[in-house]
Structure formats: structure tokens, C-alpha cells
């Protein structure tokens, strides 16, 4: 039933704008709820990342799960374990200045690509709230999935 509705909204071209509007205005991801419900895990908080396109310079939006880390937000560049990084990872590498819409607030952020112990600590935290990340990492081989902290900026 839900999948039929999702497919219809996707075909009509309104699924993505509706989801982005929901996250910006309510702080809640309907798609995130459906995804987590289908996976049998509790709801995972979502934010909307607005980055600058690496090639186009246009603003690009992506609704993503996140894990809080103090005043920052940690996002995972998994694409379900696909062979390539998501486009927003390339955008953040080219221009780490971006914005998040989280908890009905727009916050300017700077992306920090994590490595070493800090990456492992936050990867474990993310995998705890969204266990499929573990399978995604295996599927993505030899690509290493990016762990990115979005730090509030002025």
C-alpha cells in the first residue's frame, strides 16, 4: 500500500519536494519513517542538507538521516552501499560551506570529513541507530563510506 503511494508520488514528480517541505517545516521525514518502519527499527532523525553543486553552482537538497554529536550533526554517505559516493559528498568536498534544515531551523554549517578514531566512533554511533549501515559498508567495497560532521558556522 505505502509503496504504491510512494511510487505514484515519485512518478508525478512531487515526492521529493513534498519530503523536503515536510523536513523543513516540521522537522520530520515521512519517507524516513516509512524506511525505518519497513526495516523494523525506531525512527531515525532526519535533516535536509542544502549544498552548492560542485559543477553547476546550483543549490542542491538532500534529506538524510543524522546522528547528533554535541552541537553538530553527523551524516553518512552510504547510498545504500552503492559503488559511488552520493553527489552531495562531491558537493561538500568542492565547497564545505552548506546549510541544514533541522528541527525546523536553518543553520549554516561547515562539513568536516572524518578519519581515524573520530570516524570510527561516529560510524559506530550511526550504525547503532541505523544498523543497515553495516551491510552498506560491505556492499560498497572497495569504496569507503564517508562519515561527515556538519559543524555550525557563522
C-alpha positions, 0 to 999 in steps of 0.5 A: 500500500505505502509503496504504491503511494510512494511510487505514484508520488515519485512518478508525478514528480512531487515526492521529493519536494513534498519530503523536503517541505515536510523536513523543513517545516516540521522537522520530520521525514515521512519517507524516513519513517516509512524506511525505518518502519519497513526495516523494523527499527525506531525512527531515525532523525532526519535533516535536509542538507542544502549544498552548492553543486560542485559543477553547476553552482546550483543549490542542491537538497538532500534529506538524510538521516543524522546522528547528533554529536554535541552541537553538530550533526553527523551524516553518512554517505552510504547510498545504500552501499552503492559503488559511488559516493552520493553527489552531495559528498562531491558537493561538500568536498568542492565547497564545505560551506552548506546549510541544514534544515533541522528541527525546523531551523536553518543553520549554516554549517561547515562539513568536516570529513572524518578519519581515524578514531573520530570516524570510527566512533561516529560510524559506530554511533550511526550504525547503532541507530541505523544498523543497515549501515553495516551491510552498506559498508560491505556492499560498497567495497572497495569504496569507503563510506564517508562519515561527515560532521556538519559543524555550525558556522557563522 
